[in-house]
Amino acid sequence: MDLSAYLVHAATRQMAESDAMEEQFAGVDALIAQAESEAGALTEEPEGSHEELTEQQRRDVEAALALVHGTDRQGVRTRGHAA
């Protein structure tokens, strides 16, 4: 087998492996896309009054949101990126 044939064979094999992996994870990718779409439609702050929460409960909620949404280096919550 010459070098050119070897490279074609290697590239073809790599493409087949990549296609198989994409097919295997297609369901997971679809679920992630759906979840991201639904999350994008959510409002930043829930409707309702924050006065119903105690100060400790507000801190707990903010800590939980920071874990879910992630924070940048200045501690500002970022949208669209899970931690």
Wavefront OBJ file of the C-alpha trace (Angstrom):
o trace
v 0.000 0.000 0.000
v 1.485 3.324 -0.998
v 1.351 6.439 1.152
v -1.554 8.011 -0.706
v -3.716 4.874 -0.354
v -2.785 4.622 3.325
v -3.858 8.235 3.989
v -7.157 7.734 2.138
v -7.799 4.553 4.127
v -6.986 6.271 7.448
v -9.193 9.273 6.654
v -12.073 7.021 5.583
v -11.784 4.974 8.774
v -11.703 8.134 10.908
v -14.806 9.499 9.169
v -16.656 6.209 9.759
v -15.700 6.250 13.459
v -16.826 9.866 13.797
v -20.150 9.095 12.104
v -20.700 6.121 14.430
v -20.017 8.259 17.507
v -22.353 11.008 16.292
v -25.079 8.435 15.676
v -24.570 6.872 19.109
v -24.925 10.224 20.883
v -27.616 11.751 18.641
v -30.318 11.165 21.273
v -28.268 12.832 23.995
v -27.448 15.753 21.701
v -31.170 16.190 20.940
v -32.029 16.214 24.655
v -29.332 18.804 25.343
v -30.567 21.005 22.489
v -34.147 20.762 23.760
v -33.101 21.601 27.339
v -31.054 24.593 26.155
v -33.978 25.819 24.063
v -36.372 25.538 26.999
v -33.878 27.211 29.343
v -33.475 30.101 26.906
v -37.201 30.772 27.124
v -37.106 31.108 30.918
v -36.983 34.514 32.521
v -33.929 35.471 34.543
v -35.886 36.029 37.721
v -38.955 34.020 38.657
v -42.275 35.795 38.946
v -43.422 36.538 42.446
v -42.232 38.408 45.455
v -38.799 37.995 46.964
v -40.132 39.357 50.221
v -41.557 35.897 50.909
v -38.018 34.571 51.423
v -35.808 35.080 54.430
v -32.342 36.533 53.903
v -30.795 33.063 54.393
v -33.173 31.561 51.839
v -32.240 34.287 49.324
v -28.540 33.519 49.845
v -29.223 29.794 49.405
v -31.113 30.430 46.158
v -28.325 32.658 44.817
v -25.721 30.001 45.688
v -27.768 27.328 43.910
v -28.194 29.531 40.836
v -24.454 30.205 40.764
v -23.847 26.456 40.670
v -26.324 25.978 37.844
v -25.504 29.017 35.725
v -21.856 29.452 36.606
v -20.178 32.764 37.346
v -17.495 34.781 35.620
v -14.302 35.896 37.337
v -16.018 38.947 38.819
v -18.715 36.742 40.348
v -21.366 37.811 37.835
v -23.801 35.084 36.835
v -23.476 34.061 33.179
v -26.361 32.885 30.981
v -26.365 29.870 28.729
v -23.431 28.028 30.269
v -23.737 25.335 32.875
v -21.033 25.288 35.492
l 1 2 3 4 5 6 7 8 9 10 11 12 13 14 15 16 17 18 19 20 21 22 23 24 25 26 27 28 29 30 31 32 33 34 35 36 37 38 39 40 41 42 43 44 45 46 47 48 49 50 51 52 53 54 55 56 57 58 59 60 61 62 63 64 65 66 67 68 69 70 71 72 73 74 75 76 77 78 79 80 81 82 83
